[in-house]
Amino acid sequence: MSGTSHTRNPFTQVEIPAVGVTVEHLTKNFGSLKVLKDVSFAVQPGEIFVLMGPSGSGKSVLLKHIVGLELPTSGRVTVDGHDAASEVTRERVHMALVFQSGALFNSLSVYDNLALYPREHRLADEAGIRQKVMHALKILSLEGTAKKFPADLSGGMKKRVAIARALVMEPQLMLYDEPTSELDPVMSATISEIIASLREEYRVTTIVVSHDRDLALNIADRVGILMDGKLIFLGPPSELKQPKDPIVADFLAPKFDLKHPRFKQLET
């Protein structure tokens, strides 16, 4: 992890204080369903923190709390010391979420997908917006895609365009929801390299929700593992190479047992 406590704007190169995220005794219930159960951890400014866990463990719900889309049943989530769901936080901290699907607008060109946010928020005139958009595309080696539409892009290119669109928001905090899902191993490694390179280049605090073991082991400063709404592991990725907890070991490297197959044990 970089020793600096500042984020560098990818367009102006101006340095501003990096932000941290703190999750304190977070509990979230949907009716009688307990999704998150007293979860606590802190993400340090400039850190890459990878949150892992099986489907249904509460990862995406936790991510929504960090960006302020969900309110806790109890506990607290703060970004840069401010409540994650408050208007003050949204005004003070630039956060960008890269969705699992990319969430690109199919009716807009790549250029217009990236230009949408600065246009709507009147962050610059058209010349300034063009400069930002083309620079973001250059950072991700996507200069030739500006006039293309999402339907013309491969899965990996869509992910890169989504990351470029997030960069245009000049983020202090980057959040990724399953950035390597549905990608082949080579493209998964490429996206992992991009995430790590952006942190190194711009020192942006980074939170990644992922099932990808290789991503976690290769680029994370620390890893948290959620199981059934509880944080059962929190530490450096080196501790996951030979995990002491058998539940964590089975999640990361499940063994096949055709005599006692898992699907026979699933609830109907």
Secondary structure, DSSP 4 states (H G I P E B T S, - for coil): --S--EEE-TTT--EEE---EEEEEEEEEETTEEEEEEEEEEE-TT-EEEEE--TTSSHHHHHHHHTTSS--SEEEEEETTEETTSHHHHHH--EEEE-TT----TTS-HHHHHHHHHHHTT-S-HHHHHHHHHHHHHHTT-GGGTT--GGGS-HHHHHHHHHHHHHHT--SEEEEESTTTT--HHHHHHHHHHHHHHHHHH--EEEEE---HHHHHHH-SEEEEEETTEEEEEE-GGGGSS-SSHHHHHHHSPPP-TTS-GGGGS--
